[in-house]
Amino acid sequence: MRKSKLTKLGLAGVLFCSAVQGAYALDFAEEAKVKLELRPRWEYADVKGNTTDAASALTVRIRVGTEFRNLFGTKNLSLFFEPWAVPALVKKYAPENTDYDLIPDPVLTRINQVYFLYKSNNWKLKLGRQIILLDNQRFVGPVGWRQMAQTFDAARFDIKPMDRLNVMVSYIGAKTGITGNKLAQNTNPTAPFVAYNTDLGDDTLVNDSVLLHATYSYSKKGKVVAYAYLLNGLSDTYGLRVSGKPELTSGFLLGYWAEFAYQKDPTLTSHEVTDRKIGAYYYNLNLKPTYRSPVGDIFLEAGYEFMG
């Protein structure tokens, strides 16, 4: 029997962003939730010392995601499907027009996420193309400040083996970059990682990589994070972070973030293309005292970040 039921409709906006959610029952799933996001963006770039003109880009990010819950009567099994589109209203920028400076938000339409998710009491497994965002995105993330996201064809396993401890293990089979291979390879040194697409089975950097991430909450507002990101043919990154936001006195909180990481030559080298000699340290220190006044939070934030 076909069922059709609208259970929830919401509309929210931040600046020019909006989201609409709906839930519908379909034959192969007990429920479906639909989410729409529109994000306009204008960017200007003027690079001195070259022969191209200053760039101007007005683009819109359109996301339409559908989550199908309890597939085929299987409780806790869901399918998520999300195509993205980035049209441009103003195209005075490369790669759309090479007479202008580069703004890496090309006109693109593609399926950015499609994955199966199964949840149990203390673990969950996600299989398929997905966004993986870890901590502050310094090493692993979707490059959220651009219009198109970096995604991974991956298997991700999250488990809570004990109270306060969460562990994540991910295998990365391939990745989809933010530009769809529209940029030249020599655009910048990090372009091969964030810009380009790879397919499962490709003999190329990052394919067949492993991500390890563990979080222990030692207090209500404090946690320790340890991670190891083994990017095939690119680098190994090992790190430790301590963060929290305790309330020292009534209405006064002290937020802190202290992180250290070391990056070295890759352990996984089945896709190695050149000899690498990497030995880089990363530090990120941050303090944020906050006073919760009757009119809102008043805070001062100071930080230091270094990688080299």
Summary of the structure (lengths in Angstrom):
residues: 308
radius of gyration: 21.8
end to end distance: 61.8
largest distance: 66.9
contacts: 902
relative contact order: 0.08
helix: 1%
strand: 60%
